[in-house]
């Protein structure tokens, strides 16, 4: 592959290089930008002026003199522009309005009632965006894009939701329809991959060159970020770790295979195991709590019962952690990430699941360094995926794809 492109494209690439330098190293002087990026001082000055005129960058305090005048420092004007980030399903639709630093200005959640048709789902998306635009009408011209994190398999290049299993919807042209309805660029991605990118931008990636974020909730999905770039795989199915086979004699998964990781360690899997124990009379404390809350046993109820001191629920959560640890060991052996970040509802029980996850990795991984792979819980909370959707738009602004020819 040979890198090609017009002068205009090169100028655009240089603009993003400089903007990203200011984002990651600001406050920073023009001279330091030129030194670090190897761009000429006139090029830097010209491009910085464009960013200043557009309002993305602002001049701040004076820097330290290196023998001449004190340089004027540059930094991002993060609160001047905004992105709409959407976590679309499968149980609810969450929308946030965020500035360029990931500071959330406002958010809204709407339950998704199943079954749902494509028209109704798209109407939910558009209604939510319209409400935000109406409420923040004065910011319409300051919104630079919309990011959508979709449950299921997504063709990110075309913005099509290929298959959303829990919604039972296929081939939805999300990008096309939203761009037809609103005057903004729209980016669409799988929810777990979006969450991974959000962690790389706003969260727990630290200095790791490669990071995997795993969303453990109703299902289990993952996203891999390598040197700031999402890894999609050849056919956009990278990260479907919930369908990694752990037990060939295990339960049948909704995908049709048996013994998938998510039949053992997802929220519904945890609830199903707890229901069987309650039905057999082995989880009296859990049954009692369930009877006081409508009779429904959920993963959250298992966690609450464990917190109250119940040993049966504690063991259920620890066993869930062991299965996750086995799955993570497989991921470490295949992808060898520098860090694994856990998000999703099941991660709320981190005090019970994280120790056995680390124990299994330490016991099963092949090398000393692999045994000590850093595993942490996301610090972005319930908005991790919506912030990931925001980061989809920011990547285009700060780090556009390199144009190549086959």
C-alpha positions in Angstrom: 0.0 0.0 0.0 1.3 3.4 -0.9 0.1 6.6 0.8 -1.4 9.0 -1.7 -3.3 12.2 -1.5 -3.6 15.8 -2.7 -2.1 18.8 -1.2 -5.5 19.6 0.4 -5.5 16.2 2.1 -2.0 16.7 3.4 -3.0 20.1 4.8 -6.0 18.4 6.5 -3.7 15.7 8.0 -1.3 18.4 9.2 -4.2 20.3 10.8 -5.3 17.2 12.7 -1.7 16.4 13.8 -1.3 19.9 15.2 -4.8 19.9 16.9 -4.0 16.5 18.5 -0.7 17.8 19.7 -2.5 20.7 21.4 -5.1 18.3 22.8 -2.5 16.0 24.3 0.3 18.4 25.3 -1.4 21.8 25.8 -0.7 24.4 27.0 2.1 24.3 24.3 3.9 26.9 22.2 3.9 27.1 18.4 7.7 26.5 18.5 7.3 23.4 20.5 4.7 22.1 18.2 7.0 22.6 15.2 9.8 20.9 17.0 7.7 17.9 18.1 5.9 17.4 14.8 8.8 18.2 12.4 6.5 20.6 10.6 8.0 24.0 9.6 7.3 27.0 11.8 5.4 28.9 9.0 3.2 25.8 8.5 2.4 25.5 12.2 1.7 29.2 12.5 -0.7 29.2 9.5 -2.6 26.1 10.7 -2.8 27.4 14.3 -4.3 30.6 13.0 -7.0 28.5 11.2 -7.8 26.6 14.4 -7.9 29.9 16.4 -10.2 31.5 13.8 -12.6 28.5 14.0 -12.6 28.5 17.8 -11.2 25.1 18.5 -8.0 26.4 20.0 -7.4 29.4 22.3 -4.4 31.3 23.5 -3.7 31.0 27.2 -0.8 32.2 29.4 2.7 33.1 28.4 5.2 30.3 28.6 8.8 30.3 29.8 11.3 32.3 27.8 14.1 30.4 26.0 16.2 33.5 25.6 13.7 35.7 23.7 10.2 36.8 24.2 7.9 34.6 26.3 5.9 32.4 23.9 2.1 32.5 23.8 0.8 29.1 24.9 -2.0 27.2 23.1 -4.7 25.0 24.5 -8.0 23.4 23.4 -11.2 25.4 23.7 -13.0 22.3 24.8 -16.2 23.9 26.0 -16.8 25.7 22.7 -17.9 22.6 20.7 -20.1 19.6 21.4 -20.9 16.1 20.3 -24.1 14.0 20.7 -23.3 10.5 21.9 -25.9 7.7 21.8 -25.8 4.3 23.4 -28.5 2.6 21.4 -29.8 -0.5 23.1 -30.6 -3.2 23.7 -32.6 -2.3 26.8 -32.7 1.5 26.6 -31.4 4.3 24.6 -29.1 6.8 26.3 -28.2 10.1 24.8 -25.6 12.6 26.1 -24.4 16.0 25.0 -20.7 16.3 25.7 -18.0 18.9 25.1 -14.7 17.9 23.5 -13.1 16.9 26.8 -15.8 14.3 27.6 -17.5 16.6 30.1 -21.2 15.7 29.9 -23.6 18.7 29.7 -26.8 16.7 29.7 -28.2 13.2 29.3 -31.4 11.3 28.8 -32.5 7.7 28.9 -35.5 6.1 27.2 -36.5 2.5 27.7 -36.8 0.3 24.5 -40.0 -1.8 24.4 -39.6 -5.1 22.6 -40.5 -6.3 20.1 -39.6 -3.2 18.0 -39.6 -2.6 14.3 -36.8 -0.8 12.4 -39.0 2.3 11.7 -39.9 2.6 15.4 -36.3 2.2 16.5 -35.1 4.9 14.0 -37.9 7.2 15.1 -36.7 6.8 18.7 -33.2 7.8 17.7 -34.4 10.8 15.7 -36.9 11.9 18.4 -34.2 11.9 21.1 -31.8 14.0 18.9 -34.6 16.4 18.1 -35.3 16.9 21.8 -31.7 17.7 22.5 -31.5 20.1 19.5 -34.7 21.8 20.7 -33.5 22.1 24.3 -30.0 23.4 23.2 -31.1 25.3 20.2 -28.4 28.0 20.9 -25.7 25.3 20.5 -26.9 23.9 17.1 -24.0 25.5 15.3 -21.5 24.3 17.9 -22.3 20.6 17.5 -19.7 18.9 15.3 -21.3 15.4 14.9 -23.3 12.5 16.2 -21.8 9.2 17.4 -24.0 6.0 17.7 -22.9 2.9 19.6 -25.1 0.0 18.4 -25.6 -3.3 20.1 -24.6 -6.2 17.8 -22.6 -6.4 14.5 -21.9 -3.1 12.8 -20.3 -2.2 9.5 -18.6 0.9 10.7 -17.5 2.1 7.3 -21.0 2.3 5.9 -22.7 3.0 9.3 -25.1 0.0 8.9 -26.3 -2.1 11.8 -25.9 -5.5 10.3 -27.5 -7.5 13.1 -28.7 -6.5 16.5 -29.7 -9.9 18.0 -31.5 -8.7 21.2 -33.5 -6.2 19.1 -34.0 -8.8 16.3 -33.2 -6.1 13.7 -31.0 -6.4 10.7 -29.4 -4.2 8.0 -30.4 -0.8 9.4 -28.8 2.1 7.6 -28.4 4.2 10.7 -25.8 6.6 9.3 -27.7 7.2 6.1 -31.0 7.9 7.8 -29.6 10.2 10.5 -27.5 12.2 8.1 -30.6 12.6 5.9 -32.5 14.0 8.9 -29.8 16.2 10.6 -27.0 18.4 9.2 -24.3 16.6 11.0 -21.7 13.9 10.3 -22.8 10.5 11.9 -20.4 7.8 13.0 -21.8 4.3 13.9 -19.9 1.6 15.7 -20.5 -1.6 17.8 -21.2 -0.7 21.4 -18.3 -2.6 22.9 -15.8 -1.2 20.4 -17.1 2.3 21.0 -16.7 1.8 24.8 -13.1 0.7 24.2 -12.4 3.9 22.2 -14.0 5.9 24.9 -11.7 4.4 27.5 -8.7 5.2 25.3 -9.8 8.8 25.1 -11.4 9.5 28.5 -10.7 6.6 30.7 -8.3 4.0 32.1 -6.0 3.2 29.2 -3.0 5.0 30.8 0.3 4.5 28.9 -0.7 1.1 27.5 -0.1 0.9 23.7 -2.9 -1.8 23.4 -6.0 -1.9 25.5 -9.1 -4.2 25.5 -12.4 -3.0 27.0 -14.9 -5.7 27.8 -18.6 -4.8 28.3 -20.2 -7.5 30.5 -24.0 -7.0 30.9 -26.8 -8.6 29.0 -24.2 -10.0 26.7 -20.4 -9.8 26.6 -18.6 -7.8 23.9 -15.1 -6.3 23.6 -13.2 -3.7 21.7 -9.5 -3.6 21.1 -7.6 -0.3 20.7 -4.0 -0.5 19.4 -2.0 2.7 19.3 -5.2 4.7 19.5 -6.9 2.8 16.7 -9.9 0.5 16.9 -9.2 -3.0 15.6 -12.2 -4.3 13.6 -10.8 -7.5 12.1 -11.3 -8.6 8.5 -15.1 -8.8 8.6 -16.0 -6.5 11.4 -16.6 -9.3 14.0 -13.5 -8.7 16.2 -14.5 -8.4 19.8 -17.4 -10.9 19.9 -15.7 -12.5 22.9 -19.0 -13.5 24.5 -19.3 -16.1 21.8 -15.9 -17.7 22.6 -16.6 -21.4 23.4 -15.6 -22.2 27.0 -17.5 -25.5 27.4 -18.5 -27.7 24.3 -21.1 -29.5 26.6 -22.5 -26.2 28.0 -25.8 -24.5 27.5 -27.1 -23.3 24.1 -26.4 -19.7 23.4 -28.8 -17.4 21.5 -26.2 -17.5 18.6 -26.9 -21.3 18.3 -23.6 -22.5 19.6 -23.1 -24.3 22.9 -21.0 -23.2 25.9 -20.3 -19.6 24.9 -18.8 -17.4 27.6 -21.9 -15.3 27.8 -24.0 -18.4 28.7 -21.8 -18.5 31.9 -20.8 -15.0 32.8 -23.3 -12.4 31.5 -26.0 -10.8 33.6 -28.8 -13.1 32.3 -26.6 -16.2 32.9 -25.9 -15.1 36.5 -29.7 -14.6 37.0 -30.5 -18.0 35.5 -28.1 -19.8 37.7 -29.5 -18.0 40.7 -33.1 -18.9 39.7 -32.2 -22.6 39.6 -30.6 -22.5 43.0 -33.6 -20.6 44.4 -36.0 -23.2 42.8 -34.1 -26.0 44.4 -34.2 -24.4 47.9 -30.4 -23.7 48.0 -30.7 -19.9 48.0 -33.2 -19.1 50.7 -31.9 -15.6 51.3 -32.1 -14.8 47.6 -35.7 -16.2 47.4 -36.8 -14.1 50.3 -35.4 -10.9 48.8 -37.0 -11.7 45.4 -40.4 -12.3 47.0 -40.2 -8.7 48.5 -39.3 -7.2 45.1 -41.9 -8.8 42.7 -40.4 -12.3 42.6 -37.9 -11.5 39.8 -34.3 -12.6 40.3 -31.8 -10.4 38.5 -28.0 -10.2 38.6 -28.4 -7.0 40.6 -30.4 -8.8 43.2 -27.8 -11.5 43.5 -25.2 -8.8 44.1 -27.3 -7.1 46.7 -27.9 -10.4 48.5 -24.2 -11.1 48.5 -23.5 -7.7 50.0 -25.9 -8.6 52.8 -23.7 -11.6 53.7 -25.2 -14.5 51.8 -22.5 -17.1 50.9 -24.5 -18.7 48.1 -24.7 -15.4 46.2 -21.1 -14.6 47.0 -20.0 -17.9 45.5 -22.2 -17.3 42.4 -20.4 -14.1 41.7 -17.0 -15.5 42.4 -17.7 -18.4 40.0 -18.8 -15.8 37.4 -15.4 -14.1 37.9 -13.6 -17.4 37.3 -15.3 -17.9 34.0 -14.5 -14.4 33.0 -10.9 -14.9 34.0 -10.6 -18.0 31.8 -12.0 -16.1 28.9 -9.6 -13.2 29.6 -6.7 -15.6 29.6 -7.7 -16.8 26.1 -7.8 -13.1 25.0 -4.4 -12.5 26.5 -2.9 -15.4 24.7 -4.4 -14.3 21.3 -4.2 -10.5 21.5 -1.8 -9.8 24.5 -3.3 -6.4 25.5 -1.4 -4.2 27.9 -4.6 -3.5 29.9 -8.1 -4.9 30.1 -10.9 -2.6 31.3 -14.2 -4.0 32.4 -17.5 -2.2 32.1 -21.2 -3.1 32.0 -23.7 -4.0 34.7 -21.8 -7.1 36.0 -18.7 -5.0 36.6 -20.7 -3.3 39.5 -19.9 -6.5 41.4 -16.2 -5.9 41.0 -15.4 -6.6 44.7 -16.5 -10.2 44.1 -15.6 -10.9 40.5 -12.3 -9.0 40.1 -10.2 -11.1 42.5 -11.1 -14.5 40.9 -10.6 -12.9 37.4 -7.0 -12.0 38.4 -6.5 -15.4 40.1 -7.4 -17.3 37.0 -5.2 -15.2 34.8 -2.3 -15.6 37.2 -2.9 -19.4 37.3 -3.4 -20.0 33.5 -1.4 -17.4 31.5 1.8 -18.6 30.0 4.4 -16.0 31.0 5.2 -13.9 34.1 4.2 -10.7 32.4 1.0 -12.1 30.9 0.1 -13.4 34.4 0.2 -9.8 35.7 -1.9 -8.2 32.9 -3.5 -5.2 34.3 -7.3 -5.7 34.8 -9.3 -2.7 36.1 -12.9 -1.6 36.3 -14.0 1.3 34.0 -14.0 4.7 35.8 -16.5 6.1 33.3 -19.5 4.5 35.0 -22.9 4.0 33.3 -22.0 6.5 30.6 -18.9 4.6 29.3 -20.6 3.5 26.1 -22.2 6.9 25.3 -18.9 8.6 25.9 -17.4 6.0 23.5 -20.0 7.2 20.9 -18.7 10.7 21.5 -15.1 9.6 20.9 -16.1 8.2 17.4 -16.6 11.7 16.3 -13.5 13.1 18.0 -11.3 10.5 16.3 -12.4 12.0 12.9 -11.5 15.5 14.1 -8.2 14.7 15.8 -6.9 11.7 13.9 -8.5 11.1 10.5 -8.0 7.9 8.6 -4.9 7.8 6.3 -6.0 7.6 2.7 -4.4 4.6 0.9 -4.6 3.0 -2.5 -4.8 -0.8 -3.0 
